[in-house]
Amino acid sequence: MIVRNITLTSCNYNKNQVPKRQIAFQGRLLSQARNVITYNCLARTTFTSAVSNLLLTLTETIPNVSIALSMLTCASAVAQVLYKGNKIQLDKHIEFKKAENVEEAKLYAKEKLGIRKFEIDDLEFANWINNGLTNVSNRFEGKVYFPKKIKFKNVNGAFASYKQGNNTMYINKEEILSTIGILEGLFMLLPSERFTKINYGKGYEEFYNNLNRAYKDFDSLIIFEKLALAQTIAQIKDVEIQLKKNKLDKTFINNNQFNCVYEDEFSVVYHEIGHCFDLNSKSQLTYFLDSLKFKSKLLKLNIPMYYKSNLREFMASAFDAYMRNEEFLEECEEIFNKCAKYKVPRKKQ
C-alpha cells in the first residue's frame, strides 16, 4: 500500500476532529481485519467448519473421529499458510496502444494483460494502469503475477493498495485528485527552490524540469506527472525529517540508491504490482521466515524508515526501483534477490 501522501497542516483546534479520528481508526481496524479475514479465507473456513460439524455428529458412532477432525483442521491451517498464487504467461512483448474509450481499455486489460475484471471507468486512469502493467509484462517477458481485478476504491488515504485475499488492486482516484489539488495550492505558498535546494541523486534533473513546468503552467502536466511530483515532495519532506533526527546518515544525499526519492508517473502502479508479485510468489510461511531472517539487516540499511521497517514495503518499493532501472546498494540488492521468489530478469543496460 502506498501512503506516501502530501498534506497541508493546520494548528487550529477543531472539537469535531476527535470523533472523526475515532471513526478513521475504526475504519483502519476494519480494513486490517478484512486483509486477514478475506472472502477466500472465509469460504475455505466455512467449508472446513461444515465438514467438521458433520464429523462431530458421527463421533459417537465412528471411532477415532476426533483424531480425524484434528488432522483435518491442521491440514486446513497448513493449506492457508502454504498457499501461493498463480503465475500467468502473457505474450513476451506487448505493444501498448492508448485506448480511445473505456470499453476499448477494458478489452485490452482482459485480452492482453489477463485482468478478469477491469472496473475502471475513467479513460485517463485506464490507459495509465494498462501502460504500467504492459511495462511490467514486457520486462518479465510475459511471466507475471497480475491481479484478477482492478477497481476504484477509497483505501484509507492511500493512493492505491493490493489485497491478496481477493487478488484485487484498488486505485484511490479520489485521493489522487485531492492530493493534486493540494499540490497546486502548495505551489502558491512556496517557491520551487524549497524542493530543489538539495540534490538527492538519480531523478533530480527530471524532477527539477517537471517542477519548473508545473510552476509555470500547472495544467501542462498530465495527472500522473503531477502525482509523481506530489509523491516526490512527500518523500523529500520525509527524508529531511529523518536526516534531521539522524535516522538517515548524511551519505544518503547524492547516494540514495535503492528507491529513488524522485518518483515517476508509474511508481504507484509498479509499487502495487510489486506487492502482487511478492505475495503471490511465496507462501505466508516463507514470508514469515524471511521477515525474521532479514529484520536486523533491513534496520541497518541507510534508507528511509518506511522501507526498512517492513519487508513487504521494502520488496514492493524495490520492485518499483527495479522497474525504473535504478542501481541498488549492495546490501539492498542482496536482500531483494534472496527474498524475491520470482525470476528477476537482468537489468536493462
ROFI-419068 format. One line per 4 residues: number of its first residue (from 1); for each residue x, y, z of N, C-alpha, C, CB. Coordinates in steps of 0.2 Angstrom, whole numbers, plus 5000, padded with zeros to 4 digits. Glycine has a CB too. Layout:
BEGIN
NUM) X Y Z X Y Z X Y Z X Y Z | ...
***
This chain:
BEGIN
1) 5004 4994 5000 5000 5000 5000 5004 5006 5000 4995 5000 5006 | 5003 5011 4996 5006 5017 4996 5003 5022 5000 5007 5020 4988 | 5006 5025 5005 5003 5030 5009 5007 5036 5009 5002 5028 5016 | 5012 5037 5004 5016 5042 5004 5012 5048 5001 5022 5041 4999
5) 5009 5052 5005 5004 5057 5004 5007 5064 5005 4998 5056 5007 | 5004 5069 5003 5006 5076 5004 5000 5080 5007 5009 5080 4998 | 5001 5083 5013 4996 5087 5016 4998 5094 5018 4993 5083 5022 | 4993 5098 5019 4994 5105 5022 4991 5105 5029 4991 5111 5017
9) 4995 5106 5034 4993 5105 5041 4991 5112 5044 4998 5102 5045 | 4986 5112 5049 4984 5117 5052 4985 5116 5060 4977 5119 5050 | 4986 5122 5063 4987 5121 5070 4980 5123 5074 4992 5126 5073 | 4975 5124 5070 4969 5126 5073 4965 5120 5076 4964 5129 5068
13) 4963 5121 5082 4959 5115 5086 4952 5115 5083 4960 5116 5093 | 4950 5109 5082 4943 5108 5080 4940 5102 5084 4942 5107 5072 | 4935 5104 5088 4932 5099 5093 4929 5093 5089 4927 5102 5097 | 4927 5094 5082 4924 5089 5078 4930 5084 5076 4921 5092 5072
17) 4936 5085 5077 4941 5081 5074 4942 5074 5078 4948 5084 5075 | 4940 5075 5085 4941 5069 5089 4936 5063 5087 4939 5070 5096 | 4930 5064 5086 4926 5058 5084 4928 5056 5077 4919 5060 5084 | 4930 5061 5072 4932 5059 5066 4938 5054 5066 4934 5065 5061
21) 4943 5056 5071 4949 5051 5071 4947 5045 5074 4954 5055 5076 | 4942 5044 5078 4940 5038 5081 4937 5034 5075 4934 5039 5086 | 4933 5037 5071 4930 5034 5065 4935 5031 5060 4925 5038 5062 | 4940 5036 5059 4945 5034 5055 4949 5028 5058 4950 5040 5054
25) 4950 5028 5064 4954 5022 5067 4950 5016 5067 4955 5024 5075 | 4943 5016 5068 4939 5010 5067 4939 5008 5060 4932 5012 5069 | 4939 5013 5055 4940 5011 5048 4946 5007 5047 4939 5017 5044 | 4952 5009 5050 4958 5006 5048 4958 4999 5051 4964 5010 5051
29) 4955 4998 5057 4954 4992 5060 4950 4987 5056 4951 4992 5067 | 4945 4990 5053 4941 4986 5049 4944 4984 5043 4934 4989 5047 | 4948 4988 5040 4952 4987 5034 4957 4981 5035 4956 4993 5032 | 4961 4982 5041 4966 4977 5043 4962 4970 5044 4969 4979 5049
33) 4956 4970 5047 4953 4964 5048 4951 4961 5042 4946 4965 5052 | 4949 4965 5037 4947 4962 5030 4953 4959 5027 4944 4967 5026 | 4959 4962 5028 4965 4959 5025 4967 4952 5028 4971 4964 5026 | 4965 4951 5034 4966 4944 5037 4960 4940 5035 4967 4945 5045
37) 4954 4942 5037 4948 4938 5035 4945 4939 5028 4942 4939 5041 | 4948 4937 5023 4947 4938 5017 4941 4933 5015 4952 4937 5012 | 4938 4935 5009 4932 4931 5006 4934 4924 5005 4929 4934 5000 | 4940 4923 5002 4943 4916 5001 4944 4912 5007 4949 4917 4997
41) 4947 4916 5012 4948 4913 5018 4942 4911 5022 4952 4918 5023 | 4937 4915 5022 4930 4914 5025 4927 4908 5021 4925 4920 5024 | 4927 4907 5014 4924 4902 5011 4928 4895 5013 4925 4903 5003 | 4934 4895 5013 4938 4889 5015 4936 4887 5022 4946 4890 5014
45) 4936 4892 5027 4935 4891 5034 4927 4888 5034 4936 4897 5038 | 4923 4891 5031 4916 4889 5031 4915 4882 5029 4911 4893 5027 | 4919 4880 5024 4918 4873 5021 4921 4868 5026 4922 4872 5015 | 4927 4870 5029 4930 4866 5034 4926 4865 5040 4937 4869 5036
49) 4923 4871 5042 4918 4871 5048 4912 4866 5047 4915 4878 5049 | 4909 4866 5041 4904 4862 5039 4906 4854 5039 4901 4863 5032 | 4911 4853 5037 4914 4846 5037 4915 4844 5044 4920 4845 5033 | 4918 4849 5048 4920 4847 5055 4913 4846 5059 4923 4853 5058
53) 4908 4850 5058 4902 4849 5061 4899 4842 5060 4897 4854 5060 | 4899 4840 5053 4897 4833 5051 4901 4828 5055 4898 4832 5043 | 4907 4828 5055 4911 4823 5058 4910 4823 5066 4919 4825 5058 | 4908 4829 5069 4906 4829 5076 4900 4825 5077 4906 4836 5078
57) 4895 4825 5073 4889 4822 5074 4890 4814 5073 4884 4824 5068 | 4896 4812 5070 4897 4805 5069 4902 4802 5074 4900 4804 5062 | 4904 4807 5079 4909 4805 5084 4907 4799 5088 4910 4811 5089 | 4900 4798 5090 4898 4793 5094 4898 4786 5090 4891 4795 5097
61) 4897 4786 5084 4897 4780 5080 4903 4778 5077 4891 4781 5075 | 4907 4782 5075 4914 4781 5072 4920 4782 5076 4914 4785 5065 | 4924 4777 5078 4929 4778 5082 4935 4782 5079 4932 4771 5084 | 4938 4786 5083 4944 4790 5081 4942 4796 5077 4949 4786 5078
65) 4936 4798 5077 4934 4803 5073 4937 4810 5075 4926 4804 5073 | 4938 4810 5082 4941 4816 5085 4948 4817 5082 4941 4816 5092 | 4952 4811 5081 4958 4812 5078 4958 4814 5071 4962 4805 5078 | 4953 4811 5067 4952 4813 5060 4951 4821 5060 4947 4809 5057
69) 4947 4823 5064 4945 4830 5064 4951 4834 5066 4939 4831 5070 | 4955 4832 5070 4961 4836 5072 4965 4837 5066 4965 4833 5078 | 4966 4831 5062 4970 4831 5056 4968 4835 5051 4971 4824 5054 | 4961 4835 5050 4958 4839 5045 4959 4847 5047 4950 4838 5045
73) 4958 4849 5053 4959 4856 5055 4966 4858 5054 4957 4857 5062 | 4971 4854 5056 4978 4855 5054 4979 4856 5047 4982 4850 5058 | 4977 4851 5043 4978 4852 5036 4975 4858 5033 4974 4846 5032 | 4969 4860 5035 4966 4867 5033 4971 4872 5035 4959 4868 5036
77) 4974 4873 5041 4978 4878 5043 4984 4878 5039 4980 4877 5050 | 4987 4872 5038 4993 4871 5034 4992 4874 5027 4996 4864 5034 | 4986 4872 5024 4985 4874 5017 4985 4882 5017 4978 4872 5015 | 4982 4885 5022 4982 4893 5022 4989 4895 5022 4978 4895 5028
81) 4993 4893 5026 5000 4895 5027 5004 4894 5021 5003 4892 5033 | 5003 4888 5017 5007 4887 5012 5005 4889 5005 5008 4879 5012 | 4999 4892 5005 4995 4894 4999 5000 4899 4995 4988 4897 5000 | 5000 4898 4988 5003 4903 4984 4999 4905 4978 5010 4901 4982
85) 5000 4911 4975 4996 4912 4969 4998 4909 4963 4995 4920 4969 | 4995 4910 4958 4996 4908 4951 5000 4913 4947 4990 4905 4948 | 5005 4911 4944 5009 4915 4939 5005 4914 4932 5016 4913 4938 | 5005 4919 4928 5002 4918 4921 5007 4920 4916 4996 4923 4921
89) 5006 4917 4910 5010 4918 4904 5007 4923 4899 5013 4912 4901 | 5009 4929 4898 5006 4933 4893 5011 4933 4887 5005 4940 4895 | 5010 4937 4882 5014 4937 4876 5021 4940 4879 5011 4942 4871 | 5026 4938 4876 5033 4940 4878 5034 4948 4877 5038 4937 4874
93) 5031 4950 4872 5031 4958 4871 5024 4960 4869 5036 4960 4866 | 5022 4965 4872 5015 4968 4870 5016 4975 4868 5010 4967 4876 | 5014 4977 4863 5014 4984 4860 5008 4988 4863 5014 4984 4853 | 5010 4993 4868 5005 4996 4871 5002 5002 4866 5007 5000 4877
97) 4995 5002 4866 4992 5007 4862 4986 5010 4866 4989 5005 4855 | 4986 5017 4867 4981 5020 4871 4974 5019 4868 4982 5028 4871 | 4970 5017 4873 4963 5016 4871 4959 5023 4869 4959 5012 4876 | 4954 5022 4865 4951 5028 4863 4944 5029 4867 4948 5028 4856
101) 4942 5024 4871 4937 5024 4875 4938 5019 4881 4930 5023 4871 | 4933 5019 4886 4934 5015 4891 4933 5007 4890 4929 5017 4897 | 4928 5006 4885 4927 4999 4883 4933 4996 4880 4921 4999 4879 | 4936 5000 4876 4942 4998 4872 4948 4996 4878 4945 5003 4867
105) 4948 5000 4883 4953 4999 4888 4952 4993 4892 4954 5005 4893 | 4946 4992 4893 4944 4986 4897 4945 4979 4893 4936 4986 4899 | 4944 4980 4886 4946 4974 4882 4953 4973 4882 4943 4975 4875 | 4957 4978 4882 4964 4977 4881 4967 4974 4888 4968 4984 4881
109) 4964 4976 4894 4966 4974 4900 4964 4966 4900 4963 4977 4906 | 4959 4964 4898 4957 4957 4898 4961 4953 4893 4949 4957 4897 | 4961 4955 4887 4964 4951 4882 4972 4951 4882 4961 4953 4875 | 4974 4957 4883 4982 4957 4883 4985 4956 4890 4984 4964 4880
113) 4982 4958 4895 4985 4958 4902 4982 4952 4906 4985 4964 4905 | 4977 4949 4904 4974 4944 4908 4970 4946 4914 4979 4939 4911 | 4968 4952 4915 4964 4955 4920 4957 4953 4919 4965 4963 4921 | 4954 4949 4924 4947 4947 4923 4942 4952 4923 4946 4941 4927
117) 4943 4956 4928 4938 4962 4929 4942 4968 4930 4933 4960 4936 | 4941 4972 4925 4944 4979 4925 4939 4984 4926 4948 4980 4918 | 4937 4986 4932 4932 4991 4933 4934 4998 4934 4928 4988 4940 | 4937 5000 4929 4940 5007 4929 4936 5011 4924 4948 5007 4928
121) 4932 5016 4926 4928 5019 4921 4930 5026 4919 4921 5020 4924 | 4937 5027 4920 4940 5034 4918 4945 5032 4913 4942 5038 4924 | 4945 5035 4907 4949 5033 4902 4956 5035 4903 4947 5036 4895 | 4958 5041 4906 4965 5043 4908 4968 5038 4913 4965 5050 4910
125) 4964 5036 4918 4966 5031 4923 4967 5024 4920 4962 5031 4929 | 4962 5022 4916 4963 5016 4912 4969 5015 4908 4957 5014 4908 | 4971 5020 4904 4977 5020 4900 4983 5020 4904 4977 5026 4895 | 4983 5024 4909 4989 5024 4914 4990 5017 4917 4987 5029 4920
129) 4985 5014 4920 4986 5007 4923 4988 5002 4917 4979 5005 4926 | 4985 5002 4912 4987 4997 4906 4994 4998 4904 4982 4998 4901 | 4996 5005 4903 5003 5006 4901 5008 5004 4906 5003 5014 4900 | 5006 5005 4913 5011 5002 4918 5011 4995 4918 5009 5005 4925
133) 5006 4991 4918 5006 4984 4918 5009 4981 4912 4998 4981 4918 | 5008 4985 4906 5012 4982 4900 5019 4983 4901 5009 4986 4894 | 5022 4988 4904 5029 4989 4905 5031 4983 4909 5030 4996 4909 | 5028 4981 4914 5030 4976 4919 5030 4969 4915 5025 4975 4925
137) 5025 4968 4911 5024 4962 4907 5030 4961 4902 5018 4961 4904 | 5032 4967 4899 5037 4966 4894 5044 4965 4898 5037 4973 4890 | 5045 4968 4903 5051 4967 4907 5052 4960 4909 5051 4972 4913 | 5046 4957 4911 5047 4950 4913 5045 4945 4908 5042 4949 4919
141) 5045 4947 4902 5044 4943 4896 5037 4939 4897 5049 4938 4895 | 5032 4942 4900 5025 4939 4900 5024 4935 4906 5024 4936 4894 | 5029 4933 4910 5029 4929 4915 5027 4933 4922 5035 4924 4916 | 5021 4934 4923 5019 4939 4928 5014 4936 4933 5016 4945 4925
145) 5014 4939 4939 5008 4939 4944 5004 4945 4944 5011 4937 4951 | 4999 4945 4940 4994 4951 4940 4988 4950 4944 4993 4952 4933 | 4985 4955 4946 4978 4954 4950 4973 4952 4945 4976 4961 4953 | 4968 4949 4948 4962 4946 4944 4957 4952 4943 4958 4941 4947
149) 4957 4957 4947 4953 4963 4947 4956 4969 4949 4947 4961 4952 | 4954 4974 4945 4957 4981 4946 4951 4986 4947 4962 4983 4941 | 4950 4990 4952 4944 4994 4953 4946 5000 4957 4939 4990 4956 | 4941 5005 4956 4942 5011 4960 4939 5010 4967 4938 5017 4957
153) 4943 5012 4972 4940 5011 4979 4944 5016 4984 4941 5004 4982 | 4941 5019 4988 4944 5023 4993 4947 5019 4999 4939 5028 4997 | 4954 5019 4999 4958 5015 5003 4962 5018 5009 4963 5010 4999 | 4958 5022 5013 4961 5025 5019 4967 5029 5018 4962 5019 5024
157) 4966 5034 5013 4971 5039 5012 4977 5037 5008 4974 5041 5019 | 4977 5031 5005 4982 5028 5001 4981 5030 4994 4984 5021 5002 | 4986 5030 4990 4984 5031 4983 4982 5025 4979 4991 5034 4979 | 4984 5019 4982 4982 5013 4979 4984 5007 4984 4986 5011 4972
161) 4981 5001 4983 4983 4996 4988 4981 4989 4984 4979 4996 4994 | 4985 4984 4987 4983 4977 4984 4981 4973 4989 4990 4975 4980 | 4976 4969 4988 4974 4964 4993 4974 4957 4990 4966 4965 4995 | 4978 4953 4994 4980 4946 4991 4974 4942 4991 4985 4943 4995
165) 4970 4942 4997 4964 4938 4998 4959 4937 4992 4960 4940 5004 | 4958 4943 4989 4953 4943 4983 4957 4945 4977 4947 4947 4984 | 4964 4945 4977 4968 4946 4972 4966 4953 4968 4969 4940 4967 | 4965 4958 4971 4962 4964 4968 4967 4970 4970 4955 4966 4971
169) 4968 4974 4965 4972 4980 4965 4967 4986 4966 4977 4981 4960 | 4967 4990 4971 4962 4996 4971 4966 5002 4970 4959 4996 4978 | 4963 5007 4966 4965 5013 4964 4961 5019 4968 4966 5014 4957 | 4964 5023 4972 4960 5028 4975 4960 5034 4971 4963 5029 4982
173) 4956 5035 4966 4955 5041 4962 4954 5047 4966 4950 5040 4957 | 4950 5047 4971 4948 5052 4975 4954 5055 4978 4943 5051 4980 | 4958 5051 4981 4964 5053 4985 4969 5056 4980 4967 5047 4989 | 4970 5053 4974 4975 5056 4969 4973 5063 4967 4975 5051 4963
177) 4967 5064 4965 4964 5070 4963 4965 5075 4969 4957 5070 4960 | 4963 5073 4975 4963 5078 4980 4970 5080 4982 4960 5074 4987 | 4975 5075 4981 4982 5077 4983 4985 5082 4977 4986 5070 4983 | 4983 5081 4971 4985 5085 4966 4982 5092 4967 4982 5083 4959
181) 4976 5093 4969 4973 5099 4971 4977 5103 4977 4966 5099 4973 | 4979 5099 4982 4983 5102 4987 4990 5104 4985 4984 5096 4993 | 4993 5100 4980 4999 5102 4977 4999 5108 4974 5001 5096 4972 | 4994 5110 4970 4993 5116 4966 4993 5122 4971 4987 5116 4962
185) 4989 5121 4977 4989 5126 4982 4996 5127 4985 4984 5124 4987 | 5000 5121 4986 5006 5122 4989 5011 5126 4985 5009 5115 4990 | 5010 5126 4979 5014 5130 4974 5013 5137 4975 5013 5127 4967 | 5007 5139 4977 5006 5146 4978 5009 5149 4984 4998 5147 4978
189) 5011 5144 4989 5013 5146 4995 5021 5146 4996 5011 5142 5001 | 5024 5141 4992 5031 5140 4992 5035 5141 4986 5033 5134 4996 | 5041 5143 4985 5044 5144 4979 5047 5137 4977 5050 5149 4979 | 5049 5136 4971 5051 5129 4969 5058 5127 4972 5052 5129 4961
193) 5062 5133 4974 5068 5131 4977 5068 5128 4983 5072 5138 4978 | 5062 5128 4987 5061 5124 4993 5062 5117 4992 5054 5126 4996 | 5060 5114 4986 5061 5107 4985 5067 5105 4981 5054 5105 4981 | 5070 5110 4978 5076 5108 4974 5083 5110 4976 5075 5111 4967
197) 5083 5113 4983 5089 5115 4985 5094 5110 4987 5088 5119 4992 | 5092 5104 4988 5096 5098 4989 5095 5093 4983 5095 5095 4996 | 5101 5091 4980 5100 5085 4975 5101 5079 4979 5106 5086 4970 | 5096 5075 4978 5096 5068 4982 5098 5062 4977 5089 5066 4985
201) 5101 5064 4971 5103 5059 4967 5099 5058 4961 5104 5053 4970 | 5099 5052 4958 5096 5050 4952 5089 5052 4952 5096 5042 4951 | 5087 5055 4946 5080 5058 4945 5079 5065 4947 5075 5054 4949 | 5084 5068 4949 5084 5075 4951 5082 5080 4945 5090 5078 4955
205) 5086 5079 4940 5085 5083 4934 5078 5083 4931 5091 5081 4929 | 5076 5077 4931 5069 5076 4928 5064 5080 4933 5067 5069 4927 | 5065 5079 4939 5060 5082 4944 5061 5089 4944 5062 5079 4951 | 5067 5092 4943 5068 5099 4943 5065 5102 4937 5076 5100 4942
209) 5065 5099 4931 5062 5101 4925 5054 5101 4925 5064 5097 4919 | 5052 5095 4928 5044 5095 4928 5041 5100 4934 5042 5088 4930 | 5045 5101 4939 5043 5106 4944 5043 5113 4941 5048 5105 4950 | 5048 5115 4937 5048 5121 4934 5042 5122 4929 5054 5123 4931
213) 5041 5116 4926 5035 5117 4921 5028 5118 4925 5035 5110 4917 | 5028 5114 4931 5022 5115 4935 5021 5122 4937 5022 5110 4940 | 5026 5125 4939 5026 5132 4942 5024 5137 4937 5032 5134 4945 | 5026 5135 4931 5025 5140 4925 5018 5139 4922 5030 5139 4919
217) 5016 5132 4922 5009 5131 4919 5007 5124 4922 5009 5131 4911 | 5004 5124 4927 5002 5118 4931 4998 5113 4926 4998 5119 4937 | 4994 5116 4922 4989 5111 4918 4993 5108 4912 4984 5115 4915 | 4999 5110 4911 5003 5107 4905 5005 5100 4907 5009 5112 4904
221) 5005 5098 4913 5007 5091 4915 5001 5087 4915 5010 5091 4922 | 5001 5081 4914 4996 5076 4914 4995 5074 4922 4997 5069 4910 | 4989 5071 4923 4988 5069 4930 4993 5066 4934 4981 5065 4931 | 4996 5061 4930 5001 5056 4934 5008 5059 4934 5001 5050 4930
225) 5010 5064 4930 5016 5068 4931 5015 5072 4937 5017 5072 4925 | 5009 5075 4938 5008 5079 4944 5008 5075 4950 5001 5082 4944 | 5005 5068 4950 5005 5064 4955 5013 5062 4957 5001 5057 4954 | 5017 5061 4952 5024 5060 4954 5027 5065 4957 5028 5058 4947
229) 5025 5072 4956 5028 5077 4959 5026 5077 4966 5026 5084 4956 | 5019 5076 4967 5017 5076 4974 5020 5070 4978 5009 5074 4974 | 5021 5065 4976 5024 5059 4979 5032 5061 4981 5024 5053 4975 | 5035 5064 4976 5042 5066 4977 5043 5071 4983 5045 5069 4970
233) 5038 5076 4983 5038 5081 4988 5037 5078 4995 5033 5087 4986 | 5033 5073 4995 5031 5070 5001 5038 5066 5003 5025 5065 5001 | 5041 5063 4999 5047 5059 5000 5053 5064 5003 5050 5056 4994 | 5053 5070 4999 5058 5075 5001 5057 5077 5008 5058 5081 4996
237) 5051 5079 5010 5049 5081 5017 5051 5075 5022 5042 5083 5017 | 5049 5069 5020 5051 5063 5025 5058 5063 5026 5048 5057 5022 | 5062 5063 5020 5069 5062 5021 5072 5068 5025 5072 5062 5014 | 5070 5074 5024 5073 5080 5028 5072 5078 5035 5069 5086 5026
241) 5066 5076 5037 5064 5075 5044 5069 5069 5047 5057 5073 5045 | 5070 5064 5043 5074 5058 5045 5082 5060 5046 5073 5052 5041 | 5084 5065 5041 5091 5067 5041 5092 5071 5048 5092 5071 5035 | 5087 5075 5049 5087 5080 5055 5087 5076 5061 5081 5085 5055
245) 5084 5070 5062 5083 5066 5068 5089 5061 5068 5077 5063 5068 | 5093 5061 5063 5099 5056 5062 5096 5049 5061 5103 5057 5068 | 5090 5048 5058 5088 5042 5057 5091 5039 5050 5080 5041 5057 | 5093 5044 5046 5097 5043 5040 5104 5046 5040 5093 5046 5034
249) 5109 5043 5038 5115 5045 5038 5116 5051 5032 5121 5040 5037 | 5120 5056 5033 5121 5061 5028 5123 5058 5021 5126 5066 5031 | 5126 5053 5021 5128 5050 5015 5123 5048 5010 5133 5044 5016 | 5117 5048 5013 5111 5047 5009 5110 5052 5004 5104 5047 5014
253) 5112 5058 5005 5112 5063 5000 5117 5062 4994 5114 5070 5003 | 5114 5062 4988 5118 5060 4982 5119 5053 4981 5124 5064 4982 | 5117 5049 4986 5118 5041 4986 5112 5038 4988 5125 5040 4990 | 5106 5040 4986 5100 5037 4989 5098 5030 4984 5095 5042 4989
257) 5103 5027 4982 5102 5021 4978 5097 5016 4982 5108 5017 4976 | 5092 5013 4979 5088 5008 4981 5081 5010 4979 5088 5007 4989 | 5078 5015 4982 5072 5018 4980 5072 5025 4979 5066 5016 4984 | 5073 5028 4973 5074 5035 4972 5069 5039 4975 5074 5036 4964
261) 5071 5045 4978 5067 5050 4981 5062 5052 4975 5071 5055 4984 | 5065 5053 4969 5061 5056 4964 5057 5051 4960 5066 5059 4959 | 5050 5051 4961 5046 5046 4958 5044 5048 4951 5039 5046 4962 | 5042 5042 4947 5039 5044 4940 5032 5042 4940 5043 5040 4935
265) 5029 5043 4934 5022 5043 4934 5019 5036 4935 5020 5046 4927 | 5023 5031 4934 5020 5024 4935 5022 5021 4942 5023 5020 4930 | 5025 5025 4946 5028 5022 4953 5022 5019 4957 5031 5028 4957 | 5016 5022 4957 5010 5019 4961 5009 5012 4958 5004 5024 4960
269) 5008 5012 4951 5007 5005 4948 5012 5000 4950 5006 5006 4941 | 5018 5002 4949 5024 4997 4950 5024 4995 4957 5031 5001 4948 | 5023 4999 4962 5023 4998 4969 5018 4992 4971 5022 5004 4973 | 5012 4993 4968 5006 4989 4970 5007 4982 4966 5000 4991 4968
273) 5010 4982 4960 5011 4976 4957 5017 4972 4960 5013 4977 4949 | 5022 4976 4963 5027 4973 4967 5024 4969 4973 5032 4979 4970 | 5019 4972 4976 5016 4968 4981 5013 4962 4978 5010 4972 4985 | 5009 4962 4973 5006 4957 4969 5011 4951 4968 5003 4959 4963
277) 5017 4953 4965 5022 4948 4963 5025 4945 4970 5028 4951 4960 | 5026 4949 4975 5029 4947 4981 5025 4942 4985 5031 4952 4985 | 5019 4944 4986 5014 4940 4990 5012 4934 4986 5008 4944 4992 | 5011 4934 4980 5009 4928 4976 5014 4923 4974 5005 4930 4970
281) 5020 4925 4975 5026 4920 4973 5028 4916 4979 5031 4924 4969 | 5026 4918 4985 5028 4914 4991 5022 4913 4995 5034 4919 4994 | 5023 4908 5000 5018 4907 5005 5019 4911 5011 5019 4899 5007 | 5014 4911 5015 5014 4915 5021 5020 4913 5026 5007 4915 5025
285) 5021 4907 5026 5026 4904 5030 5033 4906 5027 5026 4896 5029 | 5034 4906 5021 5040 4909 5018 5041 4916 5020 5041 4908 5011 | 5036 4920 5019 5036 4927 5021 5038 4928 5028 5030 4931 5019 | 5035 4924 5032 5036 4925 5040 5044 4923 5041 5032 4920 5044
289) 5046 4918 5038 5053 4916 5039 5058 4921 5037 5055 4909 5036 | 5056 4924 5031 5061 4929 5028 5061 4936 5032 5058 4931 5021 | 5055 4937 5035 5054 4943 5039 5059 4942 5045 5047 4944 5041 | 5059 4937 5048 5063 4935 5054 5070 4935 5052 5061 4929 5057
293) 5072 4932 5046 5079 4932 5044 5082 4938 5043 5079 4927 5038 | 5078 4943 5039 5081 4949 5037 5079 4955 5041 5079 4950 5030 | 5076 4954 5046 5074 4960 5050 5079 4965 5052 5070 4958 5056 | 5085 4962 5055 5090 4966 5058 5094 4969 5052 5095 4961 5062
297) 5095 4965 5047 5099 4968 5041 5095 4974 5038 5100 4963 5036 | 5088 4973 5038 5084 4979 5035 5085 4985 5039 5077 4977 5035 | 5085 4984 5046 5085 4990 5050 5092 4994 5050 5084 4988 5057 | 5097 4990 5048 5104 4993 5047 5105 4997 5041 5109 4988 5048
301) 5100 4996 5036 5101 5000 5029 5100 5007 5030 5096 4997 5024 | 5104 5011 5026 5103 5018 5026 5098 5020 5021 5110 5021 5024 | 5092 5018 5022 5086 5020 5018 5080 5022 5023 5084 5014 5014 | 5076 5026 5020 5070 5029 5024 5066 5023 5028 5065 5032 5020
305) 5064 5025 5034 5061 5020 5038 5055 5017 5035 5058 5024 5045 | 5051 5020 5031 5045 5017 5028 5047 5010 5024 5042 5022 5022 | 5053 5010 5022 5055 5004 5018 5059 4999 5023 5060 5006 5012 | 5063 5001 5027 5067 4996 5031 5063 4993 5037 5073 4999 5033
309) 5057 4996 5039 5053 4994 5045 5048 4988 5043 5050 4999 5048 | 5048 4987 5036 5043 4982 5034 5045 4979 5028 5036 4986 5033 | 5046 4972 5028 5049 4968 5022 5044 4969 5016 5050 4961 5024 | 5038 4969 5017 5033 4969 5011 5034 4976 5008 5026 4968 5014
313) 5035 4981 5012 5035 4988 5008 5042 4988 5005 5034 4993 5014 | 5047 4985 5008 5054 4985 5005 5054 4982 4998 5059 4982 5010 | 5050 4976 4998 5050 4972 4992 5046 4976 4987 5047 4965 4993 | 5041 4979 4988 5037 4982 4984 5040 4989 4981 5030 4985 4987
317) 5044 4992 4985 5047 4998 4983 5054 4996 4979 5049 5002 4989 | 5057 4991 4981 5062 4988 4977 5060 4986 4970 5066 4982 4981 | 5054 4983 4970 5052 4981 4963 5050 4988 4959 5045 4977 4964 | 5048 4993 4962 5047 4999 4959 5053 5002 4956 5043 5004 4963
321) 5058 5002 4960 5065 5004 4959 5068 5000 4953 5070 5004 4965 | 5067 4994 4953 5069 4989 4948 5066 4991 4941 5068 4982 4950 | 5060 4992 4942 5056 4993 4935 5059 5000 4932 5049 4994 4937 | 5061 5004 4936 5064 5011 4934 5071 5010 4933 5062 5016 4939
325) 5074 5004 4933 5081 5003 4931 5086 5006 4936 5082 5005 4924 | 5085 5007 4942 5089 5010 4947 5095 5005 4949 5085 5013 4952 | 5100 5008 4951 5106 5004 4954 5104 5003 4961 5112 5008 4953 | 5106 4998 4964 5104 4996 4971 5111 4996 4975 5101 4989 4972
329) 5110 4998 4981 5116 4997 4986 5117 4990 4987 5114 5001 4993 | 5123 4988 4987 5124 4980 4988 5120 4977 4993 5132 4979 4989 | 5119 4980 4999 5116 4977 5004 5108 4976 5002 5116 4981 5011 | 5105 4981 4999 5098 4981 4997 5097 4976 4992 5096 4988 4994
333) 5102 4975 4987 5101 4970 4982 5101 4963 4984 5106 4972 4976 | 5106 4962 4989 5106 4956 4992 5100 4953 4995 5112 4956 4997 | 5097 4958 4999 5090 4956 5002 5085 4955 4997 5088 4962 5007 | 5084 4959 4992 5079 4959 4987 5080 4952 4983 5080 4965 4982
337) 5086 4951 4981 5087 4945 4977 5085 4938 4981 5094 4944 4975 | 5087 4938 4988 5086 4932 4992 5078 4932 4994 5090 4933 4998 | 5075 4937 4994 5068 4937 4996 5063 4937 4990 5066 4943 5000 | 5065 4938 4984 5061 4938 4978 5061 4931 4976 5064 4943 4972
341) 5055 4928 4976 5054 4921 4974 5051 4920 4967 5049 4918 4979 | 5052 4926 4963 5050 4926 4956 5057 4927 4952 5045 4931 4954 | 5058 4925 4946 5064 4926 4942 5064 4933 4940 5064 4921 4936 | 5070 4936 4942 5071 4944 4941 5075 4944 4934 5074 4947 4947
345) 5072 4946 4929 5077 4947 4923 5082 4952 4924 5072 4949 4917 | 5087 4951 4920 5093 4956 4921 5091 4963 4919 5099 4954 4916 | 5094 4968 4922 5093 4975 4921 5095 4977 4914 5097 4979 4927 | 5091 4982 4912 5092 4985 4905 5099 4988 4906 5086 4989 4903
349) 5102 4988 4900 5109 4991 4900 5108 4998 4897 5114 4987 4896
***
